[in-house]
Amino acid sequence: MVSTNSTPLRVSLLGVSSHNRAILEFFFAGTGKHLFKLVPEAEAEVIIADFDHPGTEQEWQQHAAEQQRPCVILSMREVQIPQTVWVAKPLSTQALTQAASQVRALLPETMASNPVVDTSSSSKTEVDFTTTLPATPQPFGLMHQKRRLQKPALVVPVTEATQEPRISPAKTDKPTENETKQPKPQAPPRPKTITPLSPQATAEQVQRWQLLCGEREDTHLKDLATQTDWFYTPETYLISKIRDAVRLANQSAQPVHLEIGLRYNILLLPHSHQVFSDISWYSGKFAQLCSTPIQPGQVQLHIPSTTDLVELENRLQKYSSNLEKLIWTSSLLTAHGRLSRSSDIGQTLILTHWPNLTRVESIPHVMRIAASWHQRPGTLFEVAQRLDIPQRYVAAFHTAASALGLLVEHQGTIPIKEKTEPQQNRGLFARLLKRLLGGGSR
């Protein structure tokens, strides 16, 4: 049994389905709060990987080759690999508690003995647990289980983030002398760049968000006609060829080989929704390929023969992903916070399904934007104003979600999903548990 006085293991999830992720998050917040702490992948001591999810085992092998970290493997089949702990499905509290003891023993002494000081401001931030994901059937790869919001807003004004906590004096009916003399403080202006609420957002993460969402300042709808830098033409970029390849793969029900400049290769497998390539979506080279207009003949599409397919699968095992992530990330890197010239800025849109946030790359405020646009239709500018966040983040979500076909014009036939008041005398964990078991309010 792990002592409750020990520092929680810093863990990151890899390829975990939305259902199992919800179970793990419920465990981390309750019984296992002294055992595990969910952090970004770069800060994790231990990886929790779902080997029953397509492509996860190959992705973990790549991680294991680059960074030697213990792994907790979730699978219905028994897995025996050095430096790993197998947890059989369905998941149970007892099995996860036992896995914590076993995987802690695999850690080097220097890692296990150095606790990390938690300076996050979770105690100051109120998280809305009432917003849930839709329970309706959804397209391939999209989330279909309810999940609680796991993060607060990603940005706050710099002046507020650095303030020390203050103890307020006892409230009286009569204002004090200082209160009558001091003017009411004005709201600080929105910072130009995002400021993370906790140290979990590293400088590299902030730079990545700037690459995906740009750094464009807010504007007015009436001024867009004169601001050409807000728009781009997708047909002149690599994203157009990626869409053509996905369309060809779906129509032909066959793998499609995307050859970029006789140097880089991407293989799409429509049956498993997997993507293999010899270039990482996180590399600077891929960002350059997406953001630079392509030349005629630079990108070629092929349906490989059986012999060529075997050779490509063996050669392109270095990086594996899924179709959603490829479309999502390449759309963001291409747009860089801009909008397609064919976009109707004044069009009222609604999010029909949530993107699978466990499989696509995160951007600031992604869960707040998704929840708002799924509950209430609106234009891009209305959503940004409703959430009081920079327009570039909503524009980035608009681009990526539209590329996946998740944002559609609101015709007045889709009911607006209003939040309902939670039932009285029901604890947080009781409500979460009921939702995980398939009950609870919709």
Buried (B, 14 or more C-beta within 10 A) or exposed (E): EBEEEBBBBBBBBBBBBBBBBBBBBBBBBEBBEBBBBBBBEEBBBBBBBBBBBBBBBBBBBBBBEEEEBBBBBBBEEEBEBEEBBBBBBEBEEEBBBBBBEBBBEBBEEEBBEEEEEBEBEEEEEEEEBEBBBBEEEBEEBBBBBBBBBBBBBBBBBBEEBEEEEEEEEEEEEEEEEEEEEEEEEEEEEBBEEBBBBBEBBEEEBBEBBBBBBBBBEEBEEEEBEEEEEBBBEBBEBBBBBBBBBBEBBEEEEBBBBBBBEEEBBBBBBBEEBBBBBBBEBEEEEBBEBBBEEBEEEBBEBBEBEEEBBEEBBEEBBEBBBBBBBBBBBBBBBBBBBBBBEEBEBEEEBBBBBBBBBBBBBBBBBBBBBBBBBBBBBBBBBBBBBBBEBBBBBBBBBBBBBBBBEBBBEBEEEEEEBEEEEEEEEEEEEEBBBEBBEEEBEE
